[in-house]
Amino acid sequence: MGDFETTMVDYCRRQFPALQRQENGRSAAFLDGPAGTQVPLGVIEAMTRYFTDCNANEGGLFGTSRQSDDWLQQAHQAFADLVGAEDPDEIVFGQNMTSLTYAFSRALAKTWNAGDEIIVTALDHDANISPWVQAAADHDVVVHWVDFKSTDYTLDLEQLAGKLSEKTRLVAVGCASNATGGINPVKQICSMAHQYNALVYLDAVHFGPHGLIDVADWDCDFLACSSYKFFGPHLGTLWGRRNLLEEVPAYKVRPASSRIPGKWMTGTPSHEAIVGGMACIDYLADIGRQVSGQDQAPRRQALQLAFEAIGEYERALTHYLLEGLARIPGIKVYGITEPSQLDQRFSTVSITHDAIATTDLAQRLADAGIYVWHGNYYALEFTDRLGLEPEGMVRIGLVHYNTFAEIDRLLEVVSHAAVAI
Ligand SMILES: Cc1ncc(COP(=O)(O)O)c(C=O)c1O
């Protein structure tokens, strides 16, 4: 039994009121994290406090507006700490990752010329595909696709190498797949792209709840994430290099600031969500301090400690789940299953059964109070290329508040379903 399980799981679970939910006399098992995680009390309280203490628009000279501006500034710093950036002005808040990516793709595309090229991947969520493909079409830019390998469904880097050229303006790629749980070697991808002066736009939405984002080490140019996937409210965040955020012209209304990050934050953002987002980062940092006993660890260091512990625990959960699934006849797992390679994947496991429809399996689990997702979860290119449309796969998404006992419950339902046919 690992340290996290013995000391931290109960501590964490107690902070999530939603995990108390009962379904037909049993606790609900939230294995739907990749579609949206639950939120701890600290987030709920911070958002309530924003409304009670300082609900105001930006830039006023009076008390609530000043206090609100101060909190928002602190939130920019918290998100800079989360992604490993120095400069809080490099953090842009928006409605969600998809909307931010549409805004940035349109703006960046204005700097492209006909005949330029961009690269997208068949492993990505459509939010990091369609905005780029549509922007490319608007500007007569050529789109190249990188496929995944048929063996373990990881990205085909040789194909990427073959598609990069002096004409490549942008590579759009995910840090981790929300369909397979596979982690992409983004540092290597950035280095490959930069040899041709191509920019790299990373989708860290699926990476966020499981690993430490590090824009400085990865050397990417843009990175987008969504805090409702890592224990926060519905809020999109984009980090971009200062010079790019400054140089690329934004679509904005005239009175809005022409400085960063304001020039990218169209309209009045959800202040309460931004403050809630800061609180979810502090929740994660608190885990790092608790698990290490380093009470005074600065936030970035505490986040690193948290994700080390979370990663170890989630790998143990994944190992247990994969072992259990391997014992059930007819189950196919889409992603890395080799125990020695668990460090190359997160705890998101998509499956099909050769005789049970995906919807039926997800419904049986729902009836037993076990929440999983089914379909393509917008990783449409992946399910399409594998001929899995329209049913898709059942996705079991584990995060650090999930338990081995919940996996046992899931395995029992899936086994019964498989035996009953
Ligand atoms: C990997 C990935 N990228 C992007 C998105 C889109 O995020 P948002 O809902 O914030 O637009 C999702 C949402 O499921 C996702 O899983």
The ligand as a Gaussian input file, in Angstrom:
#p B3LYP/6-31G(d) Opt

LIG

0 1
 C       -8.024000      16.695000     -24.229000
 C       -9.079000      17.755000     -24.280000
 N       -8.834000      18.867000     -24.960000
 C       -9.738000      19.866000     -25.026000
 C      -10.956000      19.757000     -24.423000
 C      -11.927000      20.897000     -24.522000
 O      -11.907000      21.596000     -23.335000
 P      -13.016000      22.692000     -23.010000
 O      -14.233000      21.956000     -22.577000
 O      -12.395000      23.496000     -21.915000
 O      -13.230000      23.487000     -24.229000
 C      -11.271000      18.592000     -23.705000
 C      -12.585000      18.429000     -23.067000
 O      -13.058000      17.345000     -22.856000
 C      -10.295000      17.580000     -23.613000
 O      -10.517000      16.448000     -22.951000

